[in-house]
Structures are given as structure tokens and as C-alpha cells.
Amino acid sequence: MTLYHIYNRGVEKRTVFLDDGDRARFVHGLYVFNDRKTAPNYLLHSRGNTYPAGHIREPLVKIHAWCLMPNHYHLLISATDDDAANISLFAQKLGMGYARFFNEKYSRTGYLWQGTYRKKRIERDAHFLYMPFYIHLNPLDLSMPAWRQGIVKDIKKAITQLHAYRWSSFQDYMGMKNFPSVIETSLLSSVLGAPKRQEKEIARIISSPIIAGKSRTIEM
């Protein structure tokens, strides 16, 4: 199984998730576009979370971790049947589908994303072990940006804030069913361990300038 870090940012670093409705729509897109049969205009017309009767999904990827930030997103995914073409198809449908929804909702035209999505193959074990934590730590940028330098004065508060942030897969790995239909937790759960172990590792990362500094090497 080959893992990829997929990410993209709003054009000119603009905010692409203006409210919880936008964020919920993108998460819905993570599910509905992870299907070979779904058309990119699905979000324009869908009013619920169900498919037509009799629809059988054909997933393109497995989503192992994700996070939404105001102007960008991160995904850690692998392709079904290890077919790299599935990664491209999924990412294109996701980006195009959400852009069409966003432009119609806010009566705008033009590009929403900063070019084509970016993709990095996870080559090393150390990168694989760090990436899920990096993705889940992103929300701390909103209140404790110094975590990237390993400077967090109140680690308990930081972990509490991560627990409270709904728009990532962190809650699902903490045993809370947030968006269970989107996420595939079996691979990472066996590596990351129980919630308390993950919290301990997070505390170690955000209190270490050397370890936290790795986030700069995988920035956009």
C-alpha cells in the first residue's frame, strides 16, 4: 500500500471554508466523490447524504487522515487496488466539485484553488509516523501557532482544543464517531495506538523544537 499526502490551498490564499455549512459540504464531498460513478457536479444538486436507491459505491481511495483549515485542506490517502490513477481522479473530482458548489453559493466565478492539488508520496517510515500527527495538529495554527517551533506553554489546553475541533479526523481516532463513513482508521490505529498514547505523542511533538520543526519540511 502506497500512501500520499494530498493538499491544496485557496487561490491567493483566500478562505475557502467560510462557515460550517461549507465545511460540512466539503466533508460530504470526501464521501460522495470517493466513488468512481459520482459526477463532479454532485454537490450542486445533492440535498442530503444519500445516494439514489440501488446505488453501489466503487471507492477510489481510502482516507486515513484529514483536516480542514480556513484556506486549505490536508488528506492522507491510499488508492484502492494501489492504482495511482484513482488518486488523481478522486482529487480532481473533489476539488472541482467543491469549487462549483462554492462559486454557485457565493455567486462568484473563476478559480477557487491555487492551481492543481499537490501530492507527496510517503517514502520513509519516519514520514509515515509523523504525517498523521502533523495533519491533526494543524488546527493549533488558529490559536497556538508557536507549536511549530515546539513552544506550547499549556499542553493540556492544546490537546483540549484538538479534541474540540470537529473538522479533522482526530476525533475519530480518539474514539468519537465524528465522520466515520469518511475515514478508514484501521491502518493508522494499529500504528498510532490508543487515544492516551496519541495524546502523549502529541505532547512530545509540540514541546520539542526539533520534532515540531519537521512541519516546515512538509509545508505548502
C-alpha positions as a Markdown table, in Angstrom:
| # | Residue | x | y | z |
|---|---|---|---|---|
| 1 | Met | 0.0 | 0.0 | 0.0 |
| 2 | Thr | 1.3 | 3.4 | -1.0 |
| 3 | Leu | 0.3 | 6.5 | 1.0 |
| 4 | Tyr | 0.0 | 10.0 | -0.3 |
| 5 | His | -0.3 | 13.4 | 1.3 |
| 6 | Ile | -2.8 | 15.4 | -0.8 |
| 7 | Tyr | -3.3 | 19.1 | -0.1 |
| 8 | Asn | -4.4 | 22.4 | -1.7 |
| 9 | Arg | -5.0 | 26.0 | -0.8 |
| 10 | Gly | -7.4 | 28.7 | -1.9 |
| 11 | Val | -6.2 | 30.9 | -4.8 |
| 12 | Glu | -4.2 | 33.9 | -3.4 |
| 13 | Lys | -4.5 | 32.1 | -0.1 |
| 14 | Arg | -8.2 | 33.1 | 0.1 |
| 15 | Thr | -10.5 | 31.5 | 2.7 |
| 16 | Val | -12.4 | 28.6 | 1.0 |
| 17 | Phe | -14.4 | 27.5 | 4.0 |
| 18 | Leu | -16.5 | 30.5 | 5.2 |
| 19 | Asp | -18.8 | 28.7 | 7.6 |
| 20 | Asp | -19.7 | 25.3 | 9.0 |
| 21 | Gly | -22.0 | 24.7 | 6.0 |
| 22 | Asp | -19.1 | 24.9 | 3.7 |
| 23 | Arg | -17.0 | 22.6 | 5.8 |
| 24 | Ala | -19.8 | 20.1 | 6.1 |
| 25 | Arg | -20.3 | 20.2 | 2.3 |
| 26 | Phe | -16.6 | 19.5 | 1.7 |
| 27 | Val | -16.6 | 16.6 | 4.1 |
| 28 | His | -19.7 | 15.3 | 2.3 |
| 29 | Gly | -17.6 | 15.6 | -0.8 |
| 30 | Leu | -14.9 | 13.4 | 0.7 |
| 31 | Tyr | -17.5 | 10.7 | 0.8 |
| 32 | Val | -19.5 | 11.1 | -2.4 |
| 33 | Phe | -16.6 | 11.8 | -4.6 |
| 34 | Asn | -14.8 | 8.8 | -3.3 |
| 35 | Asp | -16.8 | 6.8 | -5.9 |
| 36 | Arg | -15.9 | 6.1 | -9.5 |
| 37 | Lys | -19.5 | 6.8 | -10.6 |
| 38 | Thr | -20.1 | 10.2 | -8.9 |
| 39 | Ala | -20.1 | 13.2 | -11.2 |
| 40 | Pro | -18.2 | 16.5 | -10.3 |
| 41 | Asn | -21.5 | 18.5 | -10.2 |
| 42 | Tyr | -23.0 | 16.2 | -7.4 |
| 43 | Leu | -22.6 | 18.8 | -4.6 |
| 44 | Leu | -24.6 | 21.4 | -6.7 |
| 45 | His | -27.8 | 19.2 | -6.6 |
| 46 | Ser | -27.4 | 17.0 | -3.5 |
| 47 | Arg | -29.6 | 18.0 | -0.6 |
| 48 | Gly | -28.8 | 15.1 | 1.6 |
| 49 | Asn | -26.3 | 12.4 | 2.4 |
| 50 | Thr | -27.9 | 9.5 | 0.5 |
| 51 | Tyr | -27.5 | 8.1 | -2.9 |
| 52 | Pro | -30.3 | 7.0 | -5.3 |
| 53 | Ala | -31.8 | 3.7 | -4.4 |
| 54 | Gly | -29.8 | 0.7 | -5.5 |
| 55 | His | -26.5 | 2.7 | -5.9 |
| 56 | Ile | -23.4 | 0.6 | -5.2 |
| 57 | Arg | -20.3 | 2.6 | -4.4 |
| 58 | Glu | -17.0 | 2.0 | -6.0 |
| 59 | Pro | -14.5 | 3.7 | -3.7 |
| 60 | Leu | -11.4 | 5.2 | -5.4 |
| 61 | Val | -9.3 | 5.7 | -2.3 |
| 62 | Lys | -9.0 | 5.1 | 1.4 |
| 63 | Ile | -8.9 | 8.3 | 3.5 |
| 64 | His | -6.7 | 7.6 | 6.5 |
| 65 | Ala | -6.5 | 11.2 | 7.9 |
| 66 | Trp | -7.8 | 14.6 | 7.0 |
| 67 | Cys | -8.1 | 18.2 | 8.2 |
| 68 | Leu | -9.8 | 21.3 | 7.0 |
| 69 | Met | -8.3 | 24.8 | 7.7 |
| 70 | Pro | -9.9 | 28.1 | 6.7 |
| 71 | Asn | -8.0 | 28.3 | 3.4 |
| 72 | His | -6.7 | 24.8 | 2.8 |
| 73 | Tyr | -7.1 | 21.1 | 3.4 |
| 74 | His | -4.9 | 18.1 | 4.1 |
| 75 | Leu | -5.6 | 14.4 | 3.3 |
| 76 | Leu | -3.6 | 11.2 | 3.9 |
| 77 | Ile | -4.9 | 8.7 | 1.4 |
| 78 | Ser | -4.1 | 5.4 | -0.4 |
| 79 | Ala | -5.5 | 4.2 | -3.7 |
| 80 | Thr | -7.9 | 1.3 | -3.9 |
| 81 | Asp | -6.1 | -1.6 | -5.6 |
| 82 | Asp | -2.9 | 0.5 | -5.3 |
| 83 | Asp | -3.9 | 2.2 | -8.6 |
| 84 | Ala | -2.3 | 5.7 | -8.6 |
| 85 | Ala | -4.8 | 6.8 | -11.2 |
| 86 | Asn | -7.5 | 6.6 | -8.6 |
| 87 | Ile | -5.7 | 9.3 | -6.5 |
| 88 | Ser | -5.8 | 11.8 | -9.4 |
| 89 | Leu | -9.5 | 11.0 | -10.3 |
| 90 | Phe | -10.6 | 11.5 | -6.7 |
| 91 | Ala | -8.6 | 14.6 | -6.0 |
| 92 | Gln | -9.8 | 16.2 | -9.3 |
| 93 | Lys | -13.5 | 15.4 | -8.6 |
| 94 | Leu | -13.2 | 16.7 | -5.0 |
| 95 | Gly | -11.6 | 20.0 | -6.0 |
| 96 | Met | -13.8 | 20.6 | -9.0 |
| 97 | Gly | -16.9 | 19.6 | -7.2 |
| 98 | Tyr | -16.4 | 21.8 | -4.2 |
| 99 | Ala | -15.3 | 24.8 | -6.4 |
| 100 | Arg | -18.6 | 24.5 | -8.4 |
| 101 | Phe | -20.6 | 24.4 | -5.1 |
| 102 | Phe | -18.7 | 27.3 | -3.6 |
| 103 | Asn | -18.9 | 29.5 | -6.7 |
| 104 | Glu | -22.7 | 29.0 | -7.0 |
| 105 | Lys | -23.3 | 29.5 | -3.3 |
| 106 | Tyr | -21.4 | 32.8 | -3.3 |
| 107 | Ser | -22.2 | 34.0 | -6.8 |
| 108 | Arg | -18.6 | 34.1 | -7.9 |
| 109 | Thr | -16.6 | 32.9 | -11.0 |
| 110 | Gly | -13.1 | 31.8 | -11.6 |
| 111 | Tyr | -10.6 | 29.5 | -10.0 |
| 112 | Leu | -11.1 | 28.7 | -6.3 |
| 113 | Trp | -7.9 | 26.6 | -5.7 |
| 114 | Gln | -4.3 | 27.6 | -6.0 |
| 115 | Gly | -3.6 | 25.5 | -9.1 |
| 116 | Thr | -3.7 | 21.7 | -9.2 |
| 117 | Tyr | -3.8 | 19.8 | -6.0 |
| 118 | Arg | -0.4 | 18.8 | -4.6 |
| 119 | Lys | 0.6 | 15.3 | -3.9 |
| 120 | Lys | 3.6 | 13.9 | -2.0 |
| 121 | Arg | 4.3 | 10.2 | -1.8 |
| 122 | Ile | 5.1 | 9.0 | 1.7 |
| 123 | Glu | 8.6 | 7.5 | 1.2 |
| 124 | Arg | 10.0 | 6.9 | 4.6 |
| 125 | Asp | 8.7 | 5.2 | 7.8 |
| 126 | Ala | 9.6 | 8.3 | 9.8 |
| 127 | His | 7.5 | 10.4 | 7.5 |
| 128 | Phe | 4.6 | 8.0 | 7.7 |
| 129 | Leu | 4.7 | 8.0 | 11.5 |
| 130 | Tyr | 4.8 | 11.8 | 11.7 |
| 131 | Met | 2.3 | 12.7 | 9.0 |
| 132 | Pro | -1.0 | 11.8 | 10.8 |
| 133 | Phe | 0.1 | 13.9 | 13.8 |
| 134 | Tyr | 1.1 | 16.8 | 11.5 |
| 135 | Ile | -2.3 | 16.7 | 9.9 |
| 136 | His | -4.2 | 16.6 | 13.2 |
| 137 | Leu | -2.0 | 19.4 | 14.7 |
| 138 | Asn | -2.9 | 21.9 | 12.0 |
| 139 | Pro | -5.8 | 23.4 | 14.0 |
| 140 | Leu | -3.4 | 24.7 | 16.6 |
| 141 | Asp | -2.3 | 27.2 | 14.0 |
| 142 | Leu | -5.5 | 29.1 | 14.8 |
| 143 | Ser | -4.7 | 29.7 | 18.5 |
| 144 | Met | -1.1 | 28.4 | 19.2 |
| 145 | Pro | 1.0 | 28.9 | 16.0 |
| 146 | Ala | 4.2 | 28.6 | 18.1 |
| 147 | Trp | 3.6 | 24.8 | 18.3 |
| 148 | Arg | 5.6 | 24.6 | 15.0 |
| 149 | Gln | 8.6 | 25.8 | 17.0 |
| 150 | Gly | 7.9 | 23.4 | 19.8 |
| 151 | Ile | 6.8 | 26.3 | 22.1 |
| 152 | Val | 3.5 | 25.5 | 23.8 |
| 153 | Lys | 3.1 | 26.7 | 27.3 |
| 154 | Asp | -0.1 | 24.8 | 28.1 |
| 155 | Ile | -0.1 | 21.4 | 26.6 |
| 156 | Lys | -3.3 | 20.3 | 28.3 |
| 157 | Lys | -5.1 | 23.2 | 26.7 |
| 158 | Ala | -3.7 | 22.4 | 23.3 |
| 159 | Ile | -4.9 | 18.8 | 23.4 |
| 160 | Thr | -8.3 | 20.0 | 24.7 |
| 161 | Gln | -8.6 | 22.3 | 21.7 |
| 162 | Leu | -7.7 | 19.5 | 19.3 |
| 163 | His | -10.5 | 17.4 | 20.9 |
| 164 | Ala | -12.9 | 20.2 | 20.3 |
| 165 | Tyr | -12.0 | 20.8 | 16.7 |
| 166 | Arg | -14.6 | 18.9 | 14.6 |
| 167 | Trp | -13.2 | 19.4 | 11.1 |
| 168 | Ser | -10.5 | 16.8 | 11.1 |
| 169 | Ser | -10.2 | 13.0 | 11.7 |
| 170 | Phe | -8.7 | 13.5 | 15.1 |
| 171 | Gln | -11.9 | 12.9 | 17.0 |
| 172 | Asp | -12.4 | 9.6 | 15.1 |
| 173 | Tyr | -9.0 | 8.4 | 16.3 |
| 174 | Met | -9.9 | 9.5 | 19.8 |
| 175 | Gly | -12.8 | 7.1 | 19.9 |
| 176 | Met | -15.5 | 9.6 | 19.0 |
| 177 | Lys | -17.7 | 8.9 | 15.9 |
| 178 | Asn | -17.3 | 12.2 | 14.1 |
| 179 | Phe | -17.4 | 11.3 | 10.4 |
| 180 | Pro | -16.9 | 7.6 | 10.5 |
| 181 | Ser | -18.2 | 7.0 | 7.0 |
| 182 | Val | -15.4 | 9.1 | 5.6 |
| 183 | Ile | -12.4 | 7.7 | 7.4 |
| 184 | Glu | -10.6 | 4.4 | 7.3 |
| 185 | Thr | -8.9 | 4.1 | 10.7 |
| 186 | Ser | -7.7 | 0.5 | 10.8 |
| 187 | Leu | -4.2 | 1.2 | 9.3 |
| 188 | Leu | -3.3 | 4.1 | 11.5 |
| 189 | Ser | -5.0 | 2.9 | 14.7 |
| 190 | Ser | -2.6 | -0.1 | 14.7 |
| 191 | Val | 0.4 | 2.2 | 14.4 |
| 192 | Leu | -0.7 | 5.3 | 16.5 |
| 193 | Gly | -2.1 | 3.3 | 19.3 |
| 194 | Ala | -4.8 | 4.1 | 21.9 |
| 195 | Pro | -6.0 | 7.7 | 22.4 |
| 196 | Lys | -3.9 | 8.2 | 25.5 |
| 197 | Arg | -0.8 | 7.1 | 23.7 |
| 198 | Gln | -1.6 | 9.5 | 20.8 |
| 199 | Glu | -2.1 | 12.4 | 23.3 |
| 200 | Lys | 1.3 | 11.6 | 24.8 |
| 201 | Glu | 3.0 | 11.7 | 21.4 |
| 202 | Ile | 1.3 | 15.0 | 20.6 |
| 203 | Ala | 2.6 | 16.4 | 23.9 |
| 204 | Arg | 6.1 | 15.3 | 23.0 |
| 205 | Ile | 5.9 | 16.8 | 19.5 |
| 206 | Ile | 4.6 | 20.2 | 20.4 |
| 207 | Ser | 7.1 | 20.6 | 23.3 |
| 208 | Ser | 10.1 | 19.8 | 21.1 |
| 209 | Pro | 11.6 | 22.4 | 18.7 |
| 210 | Ile | 13.4 | 19.7 | 16.8 |
| 211 | Ile | 10.4 | 17.4 | 16.3 |
| 212 | Ala | 7.8 | 20.2 | 15.8 |
| 213 | Gly | 10.2 | 21.8 | 13.3 |
| 214 | Lys | 9.7 | 19.0 | 10.9 |
| 215 | Ser | 6.4 | 20.5 | 10.0 |
| 216 | Arg | 8.2 | 23.1 | 7.9 |
| 217 | Thr | 9.6 | 20.4 | 5.6 |
| 218 | Ile | 6.1 | 19.3 | 4.6 |
| 219 | Glu | 4.5 | 22.8 | 4.3 |
| 220 | Met | 2.9 | 24.0 | 1.2 |
